[in-house]
Amino acid sequence: MAHSKLAINGATGASVAIAVMKFMVAGITGSSAMLSEGVHSAADTQTRLVFLRFLIDRPSAVYRRYTRFWYSQ
């Protein structure tokens, strides 16, 4: 699971950098297409952050839930 967190952290960092660059280019050029691409990259970043949060928080809760289910039968 450590490799998964590392990969998601790397992808999140790259996604943030891409979003910032797209917003900067949209501001410089006034391109509405680049602005929409920046919003899309920001949404991708948010999705990765949510996924990382659940990757960190949920495995132990899921493990406890299902082991309790199997051992109670």
Secondary structure as a PSIPRED ss2 file (coil, helix, strand):
# PSIPRED VFORMAT (PSIPRED V4.0)

   1 M C   1.000  0.000  0.000
   2 A H   0.000  1.000  0.000
   3 H H   0.000  1.000  0.000
   4 S H   0.000  1.000  0.000
   5 K H   0.000  1.000  0.000
   6 L H   0.000  1.000  0.000
   7 A H   0.000  1.000  0.000
   8 I H   0.000  1.000  0.000
   9 N H   0.000  1.000  0.000
  10 G H   0.000  1.000  0.000
  11 A H   0.000  1.000  0.000
  12 T H   0.000  1.000  0.000
  13 G H   0.000  1.000  0.000
  14 A H   0.000  1.000  0.000
  15 S H   0.000  1.000  0.000
  16 V H   0.000  1.000  0.000
  17 A H   0.000  1.000  0.000
  18 I H   0.000  1.000  0.000
  19 A H   0.000  1.000  0.000
  20 V H   0.000  1.000  0.000
  21 M H   0.000  1.000  0.000
  22 K H   0.000  1.000  0.000
  23 F H   0.000  1.000  0.000
  24 M H   0.000  1.000  0.000
  25 V H   0.000  1.000  0.000
  26 A H   0.000  1.000  0.000
  27 G H   0.000  1.000  0.000
  28 I H   0.000  1.000  0.000
  29 T H   0.000  1.000  0.000
  30 G C   1.000  0.000  0.000
  31 S C   1.000  0.000  0.000
  32 S H   0.000  1.000  0.000
  33 A H   0.000  1.000  0.000
  34 M H   0.000  1.000  0.000
  35 L H   0.000  1.000  0.000
  36 S H   0.000  1.000  0.000
  37 E H   0.000  1.000  0.000
  38 G H   0.000  1.000  0.000
  39 V H   0.000  1.000  0.000
  40 H H   0.000  1.000  0.000
  41 S H   0.000  1.000  0.000
  42 A H   0.000  1.000  0.000
  43 A H   0.000  1.000  0.000
  44 D H   0.000  1.000  0.000
  45 T H   0.000  1.000  0.000
  46 Q H   0.000  1.000  0.000
  47 T H   0.000  1.000  0.000
  48 R H   0.000  1.000  0.000
  49 L H   0.000  1.000  0.000
  50 V H   0.000  1.000  0.000
  51 F H   0.000  1.000  0.000
  52 L H   0.000  1.000  0.000
  53 R H   0.000  1.000  0.000
  54 F H   0.000  1.000  0.000
  55 L H   0.000  1.000  0.000
  56 I H   0.000  1.000  0.000
  57 D H   0.000  1.000  0.000
  58 R H   0.000  1.000  0.000
  59 P H   0.000  1.000  0.000
  60 S H   0.000  1.000  0.000
  61 A H   0.000  1.000  0.000
  62 V H   0.000  1.000  0.000
  63 Y H   0.000  1.000  0.000
  64 R H   0.000  1.000  0.000
  65 R H   0.000  1.000  0.000
  66 Y H   0.000  1.000  0.000
  67 T H   0.000  1.000  0.000
  68 R H   0.000  1.000  0.000
  69 F H   0.000  1.000  0.000
  70 W H   0.000  1.000  0.000
  71 Y H   0.000  1.000  0.000
  72 S C   1.000  0.000  0.000
  73 Q C   1.000  0.000  0.000
